[in-house]
Amino acid sequence: MEILLIRHGESEADILKVHEGRADFSLTDLGNKQAQVMADRIYEEFPLDVIWSSTLKRARETTSYLSKLMDCEVHYEDNLMEHNNGLFAGVAFDKADHLAMPQHLHDRFPEGESYIEFRMRIEIIFSKIITASTNMKRIAIVAHGGVISNILQAFLKNPVAKDYWFKTGDTGIHLVEIKENERVIHFLNDTNHLKSIGE
């Protein structure tokens, strides 16, 4: 089974320079254009059997471009939402100094979740998706940078404690595959489709 991991397009939070996480911002005009050219590419190159999507606006709006083109089911999952960064959500980068950034993996963000809780949440939802998609050729998961990084960690069976992460640009696409006895990475963070809109 092939798995396309797709990040949402540019959101209003990117323009406002605020911590996003659980803050529920919509796509910008540019983000909508990014989502459209991404969907066009997926339609042409990677036909899908099913789409799984975060329920946050920026992911739902990105998913809508795919769902208009693909004749497949779409499942919206709360557990694919970005890291619950609690009180940081929606706060400007230069105004967050008064908030305590967790120092350890098990420390929770104020009114949010810890990095360990985040990773475990993604492990559980990724397992659910894989189990539900066993007989499918290709699926897509539309989510967020932190979610995708943790899915890749889970896919690679990496430990929770690690000092690296996987970067994903706006509407960046990763293609991985689960075979009977191996796991394959075909490519990571491909944004070549954005060249058509001058990015």
Secondary structure, 3 states (H helix, E strand, C coil): CEEEEEECCCEHHHHHCECCCCCCCCECHHHHHHHHHHHHHHHHHCCCCEEEEECCHHHHHHHHHHHHHCCCEEEEEHHHCCCCCHHHCCCEHHHCCCCCCCCCCCCCCCCCCCHHHHHHHHHHHHHHHHHHCCCCCEEEEEECHHHHHHHHHHHCCCCCCCCCCCCCCCCCEEEEEECCCCEEEEEEEECHHHHHHCC
